[in-house]
Amino acid sequence: MNSLLAPNAIVLVILLMLLLLSSLGLVASTHQVRDDYARLQSLELQRWQLQEQYTRLLLEMNTWAAPHRVGQIASDTLSMNAPDLSVSHSVKEP
């Protein structure tokens, strides 16, 4: 009778080891998914903040490059003036 229990006991021990390994794999996999999801949320927050900063910088760039501002700086700082139209000549293409 002992000879019949030995193969069953070996199979039982192997099945218990496989069950233990499977459960440890499940725990490791779940932990990895939670870490990855936390990283995803962090990256999404960073993306949102960078997008917000980009929008502000784009608005600032458009403000600094406004035509009236460029003209004002050209005339005030660089002493540039619009050319006198009476001195201008137009050239016709042949």
C-alpha positions as CSV (number, residue, x, y, z in Angstrom):
1,M,0.0,0.0,0.0
2,N,2.9,2.3,0.6
3,S,4.0,1.9,-3.0
4,L,0.6,3.3,-4.2
5,L,0.9,6.4,-1.9
6,A,4.3,7.3,-3.0
7,P,3.4,8.2,-6.7
8,N,0.3,10.0,-5.5
9,A,2.3,11.9,-2.9
10,I,4.8,13.0,-5.5
11,V,2.1,14.2,-7.8
12,L,0.5,16.0,-4.9
13,V,3.8,17.7,-3.9
14,I,4.4,18.7,-7.6
15,L,0.9,20.1,-7.9
16,L,1.3,22.1,-4.7
17,M,4.6,23.5,-5.9
18,L,3.1,24.5,-9.2
19,L,0.2,26.1,-7.4
20,L,2.6,28.1,-5.2
21,L,4.7,29.2,-8.2
22,S,1.5,30.2,-10.1
23,S,0.2,32.3,-7.1
24,L,3.6,34.0,-6.7
25,G,3.6,34.8,-10.5
26,L,0.1,36.2,-10.1
27,V,1.2,38.4,-7.2
28,A,4.3,39.6,-9.1
29,S,2.2,40.3,-12.2
30,T,-0.4,42.3,-10.3
31,H,2.3,44.3,-8.6
32,Q,3.9,45.1,-11.9
33,V,0.6,46.2,-13.4
34,R,0.0,48.6,-10.4
35,D,3.5,50.1,-10.7
36,D,3.0,50.6,-14.4
37,Y,-0.4,52.2,-13.9
38,A,1.0,54.6,-11.3
39,R,3.8,55.5,-13.8
40,L,1.2,56.0,-16.5
41,Q,-0.8,58.4,-14.3
42,S,2.4,60.3,-13.4
43,L,3.4,60.6,-17.1
44,E,-0.1,61.8,-18.0
45,L,0.1,64.5,-15.4
46,Q,3.5,65.6,-16.7
47,R,2.1,65.6,-20.2
48,W,-0.8,67.8,-19.2
49,Q,1.6,70.2,-17.4
50,L,3.9,70.4,-20.4
51,Q,1.0,71.0,-22.7
52,E,-0.2,73.8,-20.5
53,Q,3.3,75.4,-20.4
54,Y,3.5,75.1,-24.2
55,T,0.2,76.9,-24.6
56,R,1.4,79.7,-22.4
57,L,4.7,80.0,-24.2
58,L,2.9,80.0,-27.6
59,L,0.6,82.8,-26.4
60,E,3.6,84.8,-25.1
61,M,5.5,84.3,-28.3
62,N,2.6,85.5,-30.4
63,T,2.3,88.6,-28.1
64,W,5.9,89.5,-28.5
65,A,5.8,89.0,-32.2
66,A,2.6,91.1,-32.8
67,P,3.1,93.4,-35.8
68,H,2.2,96.6,-34.0
69,R,4.7,95.8,-31.3
70,V,7.5,95.0,-33.8
71,G,6.7,98.3,-35.6
72,Q,6.8,100.2,-32.4
73,I,10.2,98.7,-31.3
74,A,11.6,99.3,-34.8
75,S,10.6,103.0,-34.7
76,D,11.4,103.7,-31.0
77,T,14.6,101.6,-30.4
78,L,16.1,101.3,-33.9
79,S,14.9,104.7,-35.3
80,M,13.4,103.0,-38.3
81,N,10.7,104.7,-40.3
82,A,8.4,103.7,-43.2
83,P,9.9,104.8,-46.6
84,D,8.5,107.9,-48.2
85,L,6.2,106.8,-51.0
86,S,7.1,109.9,-53.1
87,V,10.7,108.6,-53.4
88,S,9.7,105.0,-54.1
89,H,9.8,103.7,-57.7
90,S,8.0,100.7,-59.0
91,V,9.8,98.5,-61.5
92,K,7.7,96.6,-64.1
93,E,8.6,93.2,-65.1
94,P,9.6,92.8,-68.8
